[in-house]
Amino acid sequence: MYLKNTWYVACTPDEIADKPSGRQICGERIAFYRGKDNKVCAVEDFCPHRGAALSLGYVEDGNLVCGYHGLVMGCDGKPVAMPMQRVGGFPCVKRYAVVERNNFIWVWPGDADKADESLVPSFEWENNPEWAYGGGLFHVKCDYRLIIDNLMDLTHETYVHTDSIGQEEIDESPVNTAVDGDSVITSRYMEGIQPPPFWQFALKQNGADPTADVERWQESRFSPPSHVLIDVGVAHVGKGGVNAPQQHKARSIIIDFITPETETTTWYFWGMARNFNPQDKALTGNIQKEHKRIFLQDVDVLEAQQRNLEANPGRRLLMLNIDSGGVQARRIIERLVKQEQEENAASAA
């Protein structure tokens, strides 16, 4: 279950820097490449001649050339040429709306004519010298909604990430859930605690005392179709929490762009934007490496969870108050998917 008439992160610019790239998104097999004037193009990854994957071909004069028999495809999905053949009667392939923005390439896997570029999200940290960003990509063998569940309930940090960001105080602090239109926000605040290892490191890197007691905050925000941004950080006690002066805190935004591949597999674009010591590139690399290690711990849990659910389809799962963020996010997804299906049916009638 996923929306199609919406924007998902498809890939990063480096993935199509030298050659086309194929990726399945929401069940759609799509070839991405740079066409004329370096513009990003996206077409169905299917050669109308013999069904070869166009993404295994190459780009020439802004067109995508099939690497099997040389059929040349335009960015609009129309055949352009083929050695010794007339292509006027050849069928077209599906084109997809695609936008390159904020160091990501976004695709609209549904009806390209309904795509609205103004709906591509923007963020305070993008192209902002006061912030630094480092991230990566995982292919996760689980339903994308399990990842949303995981990110909307950070209670698991106490148990999964014991050596980095987990601490008992997370488990001992109440979680609050609020729905704001099509968004869901879960938040947790801890006061007068010692920062866990990662946040001690972050405070030190910002020139702040890593041993002093802190206030810690976690605020996860889900937005359709499947984006979760998590505002996290620590600040010295009595300095104003998230609004504390820069020299008394360390704050970051965890970036989670969750793109369904199939019903049971997901492309997970992860990263962290930070506004402490942003000019230190070595620090960005070190944090990126550490967060990759942390997120891989989640991947192990999620893939095992998916296997269990597939093996026990009739088992009823418990829903506790800590699960409310994920539950509300799923309800929004279900409502929007139903609405999209009804609109598609009405258009086809």
N, C-alpha and C positions, 0 to 999 in steps of 0.2 A: 504494500500500500504506500504510494507516494504520489505527490503532485508532479505534473509535467509542465503545466503552463506557469513556469516560474524560473528564477535564475539559480543555478548551482555553480559552484566552482568546478571547472572541468580539468584544469591543469595549470601549471606555471609557465611563464614565457620560455624558460630554459628548456622545457620539454619539447618545444617545437623550433628551437633555434637553428638546427641544422637539417632537420628532416621531418616529415609528417609523423604524427603520433596517433595511435588508435586507442580509444577508451570507450568502454560500455558504461552508459549513464542512464539510470531509470529504465533499463532493458533495451536502450537504443545503442546500437554500435555506431560510433561516430569517428570520423577521421578529421583531425585538426591539422592545419598547416598555415603557413604564411603565403598569401597570394600577392597580387600586384600592390605596389606601394607599401609592402610589408604588412598589409592588413591581414588580420587573422580570419580564416575561413573555416567552416565546419560543414561537412556533408556526410551523408550516410556512408558507412565504411563497407560499401558493396559495389563492386564493378558490375554494371549491367550486362557486360559481355559474358563472363563465366562465373561471376560471383566471388571473384578474388577480393581480398582485403585491400582497398585503395591505400590504406595507411602504410602498406609495405612498399609503396611506390616512391616517387620522388617529385619534386617541384621543378617546373621548367616554364619560364616566362609567365609566372604567376598562376599557372594551372597545375593541377594534380595529375600526374601520369601514372597509370596503373603499371606496376612492376611485373605483370604477367604477360600481357600482349600489347602494351603501349597505348591503350585507350586514354585519351586526354580529356579530363573533366574540368569544367569551370567552377568557380566559386558558387555559382547559382545552382549547381547540381546538373547542369546540362552538358552532354557530350560535345566536345569541341572538334576533335579530330582523331584519326586512327590510321596507322600506316596501311595503304592500299584499300581503304574502306571509306564508304560514304556513311556519315553518322547522322544524317538528317532524320532518319526514322528510329534512331536508338532511343530507348526510354530514358527519362531523367531519374536521378536519385534525389532523395529528400535533402533539402538544405536546412540548416539550423541557424537560428539567430545566435550570434556570439559577440561578446564585447571584451576588450582588454582594458582592465582598470585596476588600480591599486595593486599592481604586481601579481594579479591573478587573471586568468582567462575564464570568463563566465559564459555558460551556455544555457539556452532555453530549450529543453528537450521536447517540448510540445509543439503547438502550432506556431510557426515562426511569425505568422502575420499578426499574432496577438502579443508579440514581445514588445515590452516597453522599457527602453534603456534607462528611463528615469527611476525605475524600480531597483536597479542594481544598487545594493547598499553602499554607503560610504562610512568611514570611521575616523575618529579623532586622531588616530595614530598614523594614518597613511600620509606619506610625503611630508611628515612633520619632523623637523630636526630635533625637537625635544623628546622624541621617542626613537627607540631602536627596535628592530624586529628580527627574529630568527625562527625558522620553522621547518617543517618537512611534510612528508606524505607517507601514510600507511595504507596498505590494502588489508582490510579486516574482514575475516570470514564470519560476519554476523549481520543480522538485521540492523539497519541504521538506527532504528528506534531504541535498540539496546544501548547504543552509544549516547543517545540523548538522555536516557534514563540515568546512565552513569554520571553524566556531567551535571545533571540537575539535582543530584543527591551526592554531596561530597563527603557524606558520612564514611564512605568506603576508604577515604584517605587514611583513617586511623589504622586500618588493617592491611591495606594493599601497599601503602607507601610509607611504611614505618620508619625508613631510614632517610627520609627527605622532607616531605611536607606533612606527614601524618603526626598527630598527637592526640592524647586522650581527651583533651579539652574540646575537640570537635564533637566527639560522641556525647559530651556532657552539656553541650549548648543547644538550645532549641533552634529549630529551623522554621522560618516563616515563608509562606508561599502566597504570591499575589498574581492575579491575572489582569493584564492591561491590554484590552482589545485582543489582538491575536498574539500577544507576547505573554510569556510566563516568567516571573522573577522569583527565585528562591534565594534567601539570604540568611546568613548566620554571622553573629558577632561574638567575639571573645574578649574579655577584659582582664588585665592584670596577669598575663601569662608569660611564660618564657617562649620565645620564638623557636620553632623547630629548625633543624639543621639548614635547610635551604634558605630560610628567611634570615637566619643569623648571617649566612654568607652574603645575602643581598644587602643587609644593613651595613655590613663591613665595607662592601664595594661602594656604597653611597657615602662612606665617611661617617656613618652613625654608629653609636655604641651597640654592638651585637649582643651584649650580655644583659642589657636593661629590660625590665618588664615592658610588654607591649600590649596594644589593642590590635586584634587581628580581625579582618573582615573577609567574607566570601560572598559574592553576589553573582549568581548565575542567571543569565537572561537568554531564554529561548525565543527565536523569531523564525517564522515559517520561511522556507519549507523545512529547514533542518539546521539552522545556524545557532550556535551557543557561544556567547561571549561571557567570560567570567572575570569580573573585577576583583582582584585579590591583593592583599598586602598587609603590612604591619606598620604601626607607628608607636613611638614611645608613649607610655601612659601619660595622660593629661595634656597632650599636645594637639588634640583635635581629631584623632582618628584619621579617616581618609582625607580630611581637609587639613591635616597637619602640615607645617612648613616642610619643604623638601628635605632639609637637613635632618629631620627627625623621623623619616619614614622610608619605606621601599614599597613601591606599588607597581603592579603590572596588570595587563589584560591578557588572559589566556584566550587564544583564537581557536575556534573549532568550527570548521566548515565541513559538514558531513554530507557527502554526496552518495546516494544509493547507486550501486552498480546493478544489483538484482535484488530480489526479495530477501536474500540471505548473505549478501556480500556488499561491502561498502568501501568507498574511497574516503579516507579520513585525512583532511588537510589540517594540520595542527601547528601551533606556534605560540610565541609569547612576545607581546609588545611591552616594553618597559620604559618608564620615564625617569629612571635613575642611572646616572653615568652613561647616557646613550651614545656618547662619542667613542667609547671603548669597544673596538671591533673584536678584540680578543675575548673580552667578557661576553659579547654576544655569542661567539662561537662556543665558549665553555657552557653557557646557559643552555644553548640549543642542544648540545651533547647530553647534558644532564636531563633536560626535559624529554628528549628522545628515550632515554633509559626509563624515566618515570612512566611515560605513556605506554611503553612496551609492556610494563607490568599490567596496565589496564587491558591491553590487547589479549594477553594470556587469559585473563579472567573472562573477557567477553566472548572469545571464541569457544572456551569450554562451556560457558553458559548457553551459547547457541546450540552446541552439540547436545547438551542435556535437554533443552526445550524441544529439539527435533525428535529426540528419542522418547520423549514423554509428552506428546501433544495434548493429552487429556488432563494433565495435572493442573490443578488450580493453584495459582500463586497468591501469596499474601500481599495485601496492600496496606502499608503502614503510613503514619503521618509523614515520615521522611521521604516517602515515595510520591508525595502529592505533586511535586514539580513535574516529574516525568508523566504522571497520570494526566495532568492538565495539558501538557504539550501533546500527548497522544490524542486527546479529545479534539484539540484544535486541528491537528492533522486530519483526523477522521472527518471532521465537519467540512474542511476545505476540499478534501478529496471527493466527498459526496457532492458538494456544490459543483466542482469541476466536471464530474461525471454527468450530472444533470444538465449542465450547460452544453456539453458535447452531444448529449442525446437530443437536446432541443435543436441544435444546429444541424444535426443529421436528419431530423424529421422533415 
